[in-house]
Structures are given as C-alpha cells and as structure tokens.
Amino acid sequence: YVDSSHYSELLGKVRNRIFEESLSFLPEKDSVNSLQMFKEMADIQEKYSLTEIDSAYLIYKWIATNIELEVNGENDEPTTVYNSGKGTGKGISSLFKKMCDFLKIEAGTISGYLKTIADKNSDELIINIDFTWNYILIDGEYYLIDVSSGAGFLEEYIFYPYYTDFFFGPNPEIFIRHHFPKDNKWQLLSKPYSFEIFDSLAYIFYLFYLRGLKTISPDNKLIYVSGIQKITFTYDDAISISETSMIGIRTDLINPYEEAINFGEISDGKIEILYNLRED
C-alpha cells in the first residue's frame, strides 16, 4: 500500500500513535448506550488533547468497525443505527454527524449517487444508487467522508465488511470517481463534473489508488470491442508495480467472452496491457 498522501491529505494529518492509544480506551459498543458512548469520546478527546482531525478520525474508525451498511434496510435514525449495529447510508452518515456535533466538529450530510457493480440480473454492469455521505469543516477547509464505504464495499447489492480508511477525506478528484452529489457544491472541484460525465467514467475500485495507480485510458465505463484492446495505466514512480498488483477488468456478464491479458511495457510510470476478447 502507498502513503496516504497519495490519495488523502487529511488522513496524513492524523497523529496515529495518540489516536490508537485513545481508541483503545473506548468501551465495547454493547456495554454502553449511544449517549454514554458520545460522552466517552468527549472525555477521551479532552484527556488526549485530540485535534479536530484526530477526533473526526476516531468517530470514522469507530463507526466503520462497529456499524454495517444495510443495503435495503430502513434504519435511518442515529440511535436506531447505534443500537442495531447496522443502518442505511443515510442512517450511518446521520450517526457520524451526531457524533461530530457532540465533539464540536462542524459536519453535515450529502445526498447523491454511489457508483457500484450491478446485480447479475440487471441489464447494466455498473449502476448509480441513491446514497448519503458526509462533509466536515476543519480549519476553514471542507473534506469529504464516507463512513459506510469505510466499513466495507458493495457488490451486486451485497455488503461485504472490510475496513478501509481510504474514505476519510480522499482528494475530491478521486472521490468524484465513486460519489456524485446532487448539489455540485459538494464535489469540491473548481470545474464540477456533469452527471453524464460521472456516469460514463470507468468504475475504479479504491484498491486501484491504494496500490499506487493513478489513471486509466480509455476512461470509459464500457468498452465495446471484439479482439485486442490496449488499456494504459499510469502510476506513481515511487511505487513498485508488478503484474501481480493489477486489478481485474470485468467483462460482460450477460454475453461473456473468453479473455486473456498480455502485459506490455511497465516503465516510466506507465503500464500498457493488451486485453484480448475473443468469442467462444
């Protein structure tokens, strides 16, 4: 994995040693109610002189490791989400905001669309679902947070628990690859994307960035081809890249082809792959 500054300036500002020590003193979720947990967090914030970034990360990691996303559920209220240990994207983001409010961190919720892999019965491979995430304001700067995605990932409407801190304030240019807000303000980009552009872009799983990769070309959600297609990736020159670190390319589930990957040149911050699709 690469240094967090590759994808998140905010994460790089967390004081990890102090944070891990403070996290270890939080009680087990089922031993206290939500208000007691909020008070415990506030006490730890004061005891360890946690910064706003440390405190926000404490909330993020606690929720992401204790609460699971409920894809078709109805748990939208913070207390219900806390008590049940699961909630919708709206419910989890509401719990994050409520904890931030208690620790005096300015935060809010953002509604929009999340790009994910469709169900096998769908006519589409990649779809955009209604979703909710958060923003926080620290030192006059807005940052984007998705605790639900930090808790695990969605594939074909199934949630798989798998913690990652990737979604704690990733750079807006990366965040827009997965999340499209209904209010363009929350893209936090100088040149906002249109929904049509967002929808057309390739679906890139977050491990793409965690392994040092930066761009893909062609950058399309769907590539219509029969035969050989060249796909080019760029990566951070400081990262060691090998063939085994590549991420799979998903083919049409309805009309699958036999597939073969031939690696081309891997040098100068660029990887070229020949992806051969040939009919059975």
N, C-alpha and C positions, 0 to 999 in steps of 0.2 A: 504494500500500500504506500501511497505517496504522502508527503507532508500536507497537512490540511490547508495550508496557504494556497495550494494548487486550486482549491475549489471554494474555500471559505475563509475570509479574513476574520470573521467573528470567532470562529472556533479556535483560531490560533491565539486569541487573547485570553482564553480560559486558563486560569492558574491550576494546572492539573493536580499537583501534589496536594494543595489546600482543598481543592474540590473533592478529590477521592476520600480524603480524611473526613470531611464534613458529611459526605454522602453515607459513609459507614455508620454514622450515628443516628440516622433516621430509623424510626421504629418500623416493624413489619406492617404492611398495609392493613391486614385484617385485625391488628391489635388495637387500632385507634380509628375513630370516625374521621370524616373529611376535615372538620373544623380543627380537631386536635392535630391532624397532620399539618394543616396550614400553620398552626402555632408552633409546631416543632420546627418547621422550615424557617420561620421567622426567628426563632431562638438561635438556630444554627447560623443563620445569616449574620446575626449580631455577634455571636461568640467568635466566629472566624473572620469577621470583618469582610464578608464576601462582597465583591463588586457586583454591580447590576448584571454584568455578563456572567460571572460565576453563578449568581442566583438564578438567572434565566436558564442556564445550562443544568443546574440542579433540578429545576422543575421539568425541563425537557427529558432528562435521562430517567428521572423517577417515573414520569408518566409512561414513557416509551418502554420501560421494563416492567411495568405493573398493569398496564391497560392495553387491551387488544381491540383492534378495529372490528366493528360489527358491520359487515357489508350491507345486509338487508335488515338491519335492526331499527329500533325506534328510540334507543337511549340517547336523548339529546340534552338532558339536564345534567349539569356537573355532579350533583350529589348522587344521582342515579348511576352515572358512569363510574364514579368512585366506588360506590357500594357493590356494583355488579362486576367490576373489573373489565368491562367492555363498553364500547359506545360507537356511535356513528362518527364520521369525520367532524360533523357539527358539534357533537357532544364532547369529543376529545379536545377540540380546539376551544370550546367553551370552558372546559376544566382548566386548560392551560392559562386562559385569560384570567379566570377567577383566582388561580394561584399567584399569577403575576400581580394582580390587583392587591392581593393581601401582602405581598412583599414590596409593594410600591414601585412596580416596574410598569411603565406605560405599554399596554398591549391591546390588540383588537383582533377581530376575526375577519377573514376574507373569503368571500364565496366565489366559486368559479368552476373550472373543469380540470379533471386529472386525466392524463393520458395513460392508458393501460392496455394490456392484452385482452382481447375479447374472449367470450365463451366460444367453445368449439362449435356450438350450434348457430353462431352468428354468421351473417354474410360478410362481416368485416373481421380483419385480423387485429386491427388497432382501433380502439374507441375512446371517446372522451366522456367521463361520467361526472355528474354533479358532485362537488366536493367542497370542503371548507378547511382552511388552514389559518395561520396567524401572522401578524407582524408584531415586532417590538420596536420601541424607540429608545435608543441609548446614546447619550452624548450628542443629541441632535441628529442622529442617523437612524434611518429605518432599516430593519433587517427582516427577512422572510423566514418563517419557521413552519415546518410540517411535522408535528409530533406523531401523527398517525403513520406516516411513511417511515419515520424513525423507528417505529415499533415493529415493522415488518413490511412485506410487499404483497401487492395484489396480482394475481394471475388467474384469468378466466373466472373472475368474481369469487375467488377463494383467497382468504387471507392467510399468509404464512408468517408466523412470528419470526423475526430476525432483526435484532437491534443494529442500528447504524446511527452514528452522529452526523452523517452526511447532510441531513436536512435541517441542521442547526445553523441557519444563516448562510446557506450557499450563495455564491455570487449570482446576481439576478440574471446574467446571461446564461447561466446553467439552469437556474430554477425554472425559467420560462420553457425549457425543453419538456418539462413534465406538468407544469401548472399554468393555466390561463385564467386570470381573474376577470370577473365581469366588469370591474372598474379598471380601466387601463392604468390608472394612477399607481396601482399596486404591482405593476410589472417592474417598477423602479428602474426603467430603462429610458435613456434620452430619446431613443426612437422606438416607440412601442410597436409590437407585432400586431398584425391583424389576426383575427381568429382563423382566417383562411390559411395564412402562412403557418401559424401554430399547428393547425390540423394536418398540413401537408408534410411537415418535417418528420424525419426518421424517429422512431421510438428508441431512445437510448437509456438502457438500464444504468442506475447510478454507479455500478461497478466499473463501467466504462471510464468514468473520471477517477475513481479510486485507484485504478491501475495506471494512471498517468496519460491516458489517451485524451485528445483534445477535440479533434474534428473528424467528420466522416464526409466523404464525397463519392457518389452523389448523396445529397442530404434529403432523401425522399422517403416518405412513409412506405410507399410501394414502388418497386422497380419492376416494370414489365419487361421480361426478357426471356428468350429461349436460346440457350447457347452460353457463350462466355461473357461475363460482365466483370469489368475491373472496378474494384472498390478501394479507395485510398483513405487511410487514416493518418492523422498527424499525432505526435506525442511529444511529451516534454523530454528534451535532450538529456536531462539529468536522470531520467528513469531508465532502468534496464528493461528492455522489451524483448520478448521471445515469442515464438509461435504458440507456446502453451498458454500465454496470457491473453490470447484473443478471445473475444466473446462471440458466440454463435449468431448466425444470421438466420432468421426464421423464414421458412418457405410457406407457401400457400397450403393451408390445412385441408381445403376442400379439393384442390387439384394438385396434390403433391408431385414433385419431380424427384428423381434420383439426383443427389447432389454430390459435388466434390469440390474441395478447396485446395488450391495450389498457391503456396506462399511465394511471393515475388521478392523484390528487394526490401530489406529492412535496414535503412540507414538514413542519416541526415534528418532525423526527426520525422521520417515518413515511412509508412508501411503500405505496400501495394499487394493486393490479393486478387487472384483470378478465381472467380466463383463460377463454376460450370454447372449449369442446369440443363439436363437432357431428359427428354421424355423416355418413360419405360417402353 
